[in-house]
Amino acid sequence: MKLYGIPNCGTVRRARAWLEAREIPYEFHDFKKHGVPEDLMLDLCGLLGWESLLNRNGTTWRKFPEQRRAEVQDSASAVALMLENASVIKRPILDRDGQYQVGFSEENYGAFFGE
């Protein structure tokens, strides 16, 4: 199982704490240190839709000029932006044997892990 995100993100910290409190082992992939895996983003866009991966509520998105935000209209343009700036990706992304959770809530993780 792999958890993708940015270590200083509060939502990522809460997800990691939730997993660790339940002694659920995982590998952490730091987008800032190890980069954003383009193939993963493309796969997830196909599975979940690019809209579910792009964090349009965050400060990073709001800092982009309006023209740059308007250019994001499909999977290809969304992935290009995510590769350019990992902070615009909704996080964390949890990969459990090809089943994915994007974002974190105790309720969603509890259901995902059968609690």
Long-range contacts (C-beta under 8 A, 24 or more apart in sequence): 1-25, 1-26, 1-27, 1-94, 1-95, 1-96, 1-97, 2-26, 2-27, 2-28, 2-29, 2-94, 2-95, 3-27, 3-28, 3-29, 3-92, 3-93, 3-94, 3-95, 4-28, 4-29, 4-31, 4-37, 4-40, 4-91, 4-92, 4-93, 4-94, 4-95, 5-29, 5-30, 5-31, 5-91, 5-92, 5-93, 6-30, 6-31, 6-32, 6-86, 6-87, 6-91, 7-32, 9-91, 9-92, 11-91, 11-92, 11-103, 11-104, 12-91, 12-92, 12-104, 14-104, 15-92, 15-94, 15-104, 15-109, 16-92, 18-104, 18-106, 18-109, 19-109, 22-113, 24-113, 26-94, 31-86, 31-89, 31-91, 32-86, 35-86, 36-82, 36-83, 36-86, 36-89, 38-79, 38-83, 40-93, 40-95, 41-79, 41-82, 41-83, 41-89, 42-75, 42-79, 44-93, 44-100, 44-102, 45-75, 45-78, 45-79, 46-75, 47-100, 48-100, 48-102, 50-74, 50-75, 50-78, 50-79, 51-78, 52-90, 52-102, 53-78, 53-82, 53-89, 53-90, 53-93, 53-102, 54-78, 54-81, 54-82, 54-88, 54-89, 54-90, 55-88, 55-89, 55-90, 55-91, 58-87, 58-88, 60-85, 60-87, 60-88, 61-88, 64-88
